[in-house]
Amino acid sequence: MKRYTRLLCVILIVGLLQSCSSARRSTSSNYTSVTEPVTPPAKNRVPAKAVPRRYINTKNVNADSVVDFAKTLIGIKYKYGSVVKDQGFDCSGFINYVFNNFNIQVPRTTVDFTNAGMPVPLDGSRKGDLILFTGTDTTGWIVGHMGMITDNENGIIHFIHSSSGKANGVIISNLSKYYATRFVKVIRIFP
């Protein structure tokens, strides 16, 4: 039993350390504006069997309300491991805070979103869908960063997230080449 408990503790610690590990520092060329759709690599990179299926009940809340609330948090600073607005958010802490505002329970860590919701094609994404990325270590293709789609206009996708990168905090980004190389999938949780 002790061995099982230790293994479970190690798995949880690794998961928490990978959560929102998007602190890769990069040059400003990684944040260039995209004027045409960016197509991420077409590999299925998610180790789906390693993460349990998650069901998210959005109740009668609509995606527009959730995205509009999320936008009120633009400028809140980044803080690793935090879900507290006054301290700042990491990426999953931001998503957690937004959904908790509507009494919608969501997983706390990014990796736990791997098998949540319904996967949808990137080009079919819409406002309120969650977009999942690897962390800065792209060799394992484990979900380590996330955001929420704010719009998809003719394949130009924008998402709101708490970034530990150059902008430091809650911002809206486009799906630049930097994010496209880390793209894992889009999940839909709103009907």
C-alpha positions, 0 to 999 in steps of 0.5 A: 500500500505504501508503494502505491501511495508513493507512486500516486504522490509522485504522479501528482507532483509531476502533474502539478509541476507540468501544469502551466509550465509555459514559461519558455522565454522567447524572442519577440519574433515568436509573438508576431501577428498572424494574418492567415490561418496557422495550421499546426502539425496534424499529429495526435500527441495526447497520451489519452489513456494516462488521463481520466475522462472528465465531464464538465457540466456548464449548466445553463451558462452560455459561452458568451457570458463566460468569455465576456467575464474572462475579458474583464480579467485582462491585465491580471498578472501571472503567478504560478500555481495561483487561482487567487485574483489578487495574487495573479493566475497561472493558466489553469488557475485563470480558467478555474477562476473564470468557471468558478465565477459561474459555479461550474466545476472544472479540473484544476490542472491543465493536464486534467483537461486532456480528456475533458469535453468533446474534441473539435477540429481547430478550424471548427473552434468557436467562442468558449472552446478551450484550447490546449497546448504542451508545456515548454517541453514539447518532447512528451506532448503532455498538456501544460498550457491552456486558454479559451477561444475568444473568436475564430474569424475565417480561421484566425483564432484568438484565445485568452489565457494567463501567459508567463511569457513576455506579456506576463498575465491575462492576455488575448493572443492569436494562434501564432507559429509559437503556439501552433507548434505546441498545439494539442487540441481544442475541446468543446464544453458548451453545447 
